Amino acid sequence: MKLNEIATQKEIVLVCGNLCSGKGIYCQQKYPDYKHIVVSTIVKKLTGMQTRSELSTTEDLDREIVHALINEIGQYDKVIIDGIRQPSILHALESHFGDQIKDVVWLDVPEEKRRTYFKTRASAKDDLDFDTAHQTDKNLGIEDVEHYIRNNHRVEKF
């Protein structure tokens, strides 16, 4: 390994999970010294969209999202990313960063707990009911992300 490769080596963690699985809380608790990047924040910057119903229509922006994530990740040595809902984004990051991705985690949270959190958080972005919001994530590919991570990486009950 060359000296310049050592200097640019990163520690990247990807955290995925279904709607309201506590991804942000998990990231803050488990990786407090990592730069926390939320995919939906990147999408909001790219599109100007703010609500869940709008954000759920961005499946064709996966390349732009990947490019923006790569640029954002490039600014930090230790990064945790949460909220990847499309397999194409996950695979592109794995391809680009390789062994710099130190962990890929699927948060396994019971549906009833996620429903309760959805109701109690009352976020302004949540302009859809839980079932519709969960379906929009399925339409983006979250089930494929889950399947891939369960078979190739790590699952954590949270």
N, C-alpha and C positions, 0 to 999 in steps of 0.2 A: 504494500500500500504506500502510495506517495504522500508526502507531507501535506500537499494541498487537498488531497482526498480526506485526510484525517480532519483537517480544519473545517471541511464542509459537511462532515458526517452529521446526520440529524437523528433525533429520536422522535418517531411519529407513532401515534396511537390512533386507531379508528374505532369509534364507539357507535354502534347501531342498535336500533330497537324499534319496536312498534310505537305508535302514537302514545304519548304520555307514559313512557316507560322510565322516566327519570334520567334521561341521558345527560342533561345539563348538570343536575345535582351529582350524578356519578362522576362526571369529569372534574367538577370542583372539589369533590371529596377525595378522589383517588389520585388526582394529578394537579394539585394546587399550583405547582411551579411551572406548569406547561402553558403555553399560549393556547387558549381555547378558541377554536374556530367553529362556528355553527353554520352548516350548509345553508339553512334558510336565510341567514343574514347575507350570505354571498348572493343568493338568488334575488333577494330584495334589492341589493345594490345594483345588480345587473338589469333588473326589470322595472324597478320602482313599485312593484306589487307589494301589498302589505297583508292581505287576508289569505287565509288558508284556501279558500275557493279559488283565488287567483293563482296562488303559488302552485296549486295542484295541476296547473295547465302547462307547466314548463318542461315537460319530458323531452322536448326537442332541443332544449338548451344544454344538454349534458356536456357537449364539448366546450361550450363557453364556461360552464360551471367548473369543469376540470381545469381549464386554463387559469381561471381566477383563483382556484384553490392552490394550484402549483405556485402561482405568483405570491400568494399570501403565505404559504408554507415556507417559501424561500427566504422570508425575512427573519425566521426564527430557528433556533437550534432544537428546541423541544416544543412539540406541537401535539395537541389532541383535537381531533375533528369529530364532531358529532352530527348525526342527522342525515347520513347518506341513505337515500331511498332507491337509488337506481344502480343496478349491477354494473352498468357501463362506467359509472363514476368510480365505483370501488375498484374495478379491474384496471382502469386507467391510472389511478393513483398507485396501485400495487406495481404496475408495469413501470411507471416513471421512477418511483422511489425505491423499489426493490427491498433489500434488507434493511433499509433505513426505517421501514415500518416494523416496529418492534412488537406490536400487538394489534390484533383485530378482535373486537369483543361484540358479541350479541347479548344484550340485556334481556333476560327472560323474566317477565313480570306478568303475573296473572291478570287476565282481562278485567276482572272486577276492580282490582286496585287501580288499573289505568283509567277505567271509567270514572271512578271516584275522584282521581286527581284531575281529570279533564273538567269535571263539574266544579270542583273547588277552586281551580286556578283562575277561571273566568278571564281568560286572556282576550284582549281586543282582537287579535288575529283570528280567533276561533269563531268564524261566522257560519260554521257548519255544525251539525250535531255530531256526536262521537262516531256513530255508525257510518255516516256519510264521509266524515273526515278519514276514518280508517279505510274506507273503500277507495278514496282518492290516493292514499298511500299504496294500496294494493295495485291500483292502476299504474302507478309509477314504477312498480317492481319490487316493493319491500319484501314480498314473500320470496322472491328469488335471492335477494340479499340475505335474508334469514337462512334459507336453505344452504347457500354457499358458505356462510360463516359457520353454521352448525356442522357442516361436513369438513371444513378445512381449517378452522381457527378455534376460537374459544367462546363458550357460553357461560355467562355468569348470572346466577339468580340474584335479583336486586329488589 
